[in-house]
Amino acid sequence: GATESKVEANVRLGSDGEHKKVSGWLDPNSGAFGLDLSSVTQDGALKQTTGVGQDADGNAFQQQSIDYKQDGLTLNANQRNVQGGDQTAGMNLGLTGLGGGNTNANFGLQTRNGQTESLTAGLDFTTGAFRNELDLEMKQGITTLGLTTQGEFGNWTAGANANANLTAGRFESLGANLGYQNPNEFKSFALQYRADWMEENAEYAHNFDATFEYAVGNVAARLKGGAQLQGGDMTKANADLLAGYRLNPDWVLLGGADYQSNSMNGTRSDQFGVRAGVQYKDVAVTVGASRFSDRDDTQFGIRLEIPLW
């Protein structure tokens, strides 16, 4: 096809905070063009734009937009009419710094040919040590509600989230997390749980993940593991251990092992691997070999590791 190319030009009269601007573009290949007249007032807080043109299919269009931003308020409203085509309109409203500065809200509406296409609303706020978010969306006949909360308590973190399909009357996903991180020593752990609705099986898949890090003297180790349960059966499982012995402040000897198990349609496959390597300052590399239960094969590889310490 023809190469797309546009010719653009604009003229502005006035300063950044108060000015008028005429801009236009032309695509000589398709004949599409656009002409916009915009004005900026109130020291740059308000911008109004009106435009006309023709798209690549030869349909004339007209569009308008308003943008306003001042003192924690953000507003955008727009509409576009295409001759012989769709009439679309939208509005987005944002409010920040509510309730003494800790609460923000947003609202959005999109319409097509006079019918609501999507409606969104959001709110985020702080309660004690927790930051919370609520998001509501109505789109294509489906209403969803998302809830998230996350908090910090010194070296501890905790949180939870949920995504509900209000139209179907069920949770699409649920989650929770708990963590600890010692800022001065190599000691930490993280626990996570997540449940996801599996539409094809009409049931939930439950996912569990954990990570532990610990160091004593010149020895440090990181253990990671996870599992997935679905329909009362364990469909996935994994474990990974990496240990190190510090030779001096820069060099660490590394060794590790990992295991993975997957079950699908009654068939189970297992993988077991071992590896060894070194860590120099903040760069850790290992070389390893893996064996598979469902085939007579050994694979070798190089891994970049997350450094110990």
Summary of the structure (lengths in Angstrom):
residues: 309
radius of gyration: 28.6
end to end distance: 57.2
largest distance: 76.4
contacts: 841
relative contact order: 0.05
helix: 0%
strand: 76%
